[in-house]
């Protein structure tokens, strides 16, 4: 458990202590933007590998057990996470603003739903796994990833506001972090045609594949008999 705690602190330090603060700016200035992105990506990959390895090997204590009927609910609630993640890979990334990527006010497709579809997908995935896996090691592992998402989205917004305020302001006015928040507030509208069929289809196929292969890949079945 100690190794898992250290791995969690390393992960949080990288994402909330470096990438999520103004400390990033002088480091990126010294290394260059490309150098920082490469170095940070490599460090993140290593930290994530260590976090997963420590979680798999950690001693753990059960805290609660999700009944069979709840696991069915959680399994189907995971589908939006897969669709959000797939849509995030086929839509402009808001971090590209000011760099020739996303134009000011050009929130389209999945960004009408949320301007951080990938982070929302990871946050939903972590939350559902927290509920399903009621043990101390999983609480620390999935809780670390969920905390990264919850703190990372406003931190990312602040970084982008500093980088390109004129382009960022109209985007913030028309979008939301919380999925469907801007739509429900009347600041945007749902445009399914802009999202298209590819992302939902890829999300559905990936969800079905993981649902089927989960016992082989991760050693635990997703669905249990309802009780």
Buried (B, 14 or more C-beta within 10 A) or exposed (E): BEBBEEBBEBBBEBBBEBBBEEEBEEBBEEBEEEEBEEBBEEBBEEBBEBBEEBBEEBEBEEEEEBEEEBBBBBBEBBBBBBBBBBBBBBBBBBBEBBEEEBBBEBBEBBBBBBBBBBBBBBBBBBBBBBBBBBBBBBBBBBBBBBBBBBBBBEBBBBBBBEBBEEBBEBBBEBBBBEBEBBBEEEBBEEBEEEBBEEBBEBBBEBBEEBBEEBEEEEEEEBBBEEE
